[in-house]
Amino acid sequence: MIVIVDERKLVTEGYCSMFDREGVASASFRSDEFGEWVNSAADEDLRSVRAFLIGDCDDDAISPRSIRDRTGAPVIALSDQNSLENTLRLFENGVDDVIRKPVHIREILARITAISRRSGAAPAYAEFGRLRIHMDGRDPEIDDVALPLPRRERRILEYLAANSGRRVTKTQVFNAIYGIFDEEVEENVVESHISKLRKKLRERLGFDPIDSKRFLGYRLVV
């Protein structure tokens, strides 16, 4: 999930819509709402956040360093000002990157992946035998041939790969793909997505690489 902080509702709605088209869950806050949420949110909720995008907010309303007291997710500033002084000020305040607008959503996602990769939190891709799973939104590959997937199924596969070695519950998958604030979608939709994903992987691999156990969740196996 991507968290966007900006005082302008039109801006946050626009970013949320664009992230949704890429199959990435997002949530938006005004700066006063965000401060209260990030300080009180459960650790499990914060682990669902891939990055924080900080846009037009009141001066000193958002402290990147206070965010890092709760989570290691990248903090990226979205800047309307094309000036060196403003960029340097944002870096001095502790952000991980500054992106000048306008910018394509895919560039934002690529920057998030790059920052996470440098910190050791996320590799560029993960390999499970013949299966290669990219972490930047590209379709996975089996035997070097792309396997086209709908955006939700692709994101679920990326999430399972990012959590290789441990099981993730249906709730964790749902929060990562749909966000923790989506009340319009039932959590059981995860089971439908994973069922379709397993069928496609089984047809190409000859076996099912997703192991599931009731009450315990899912994990990728070679």
Summary of the structure (lengths in Angstrom):
residues: 222
radius of gyration: 18.0
end to end distance: 26.8
largest distance: 56.6
contacts: 631
relative contact order: 0.12
helix: 42%
strand: 19%
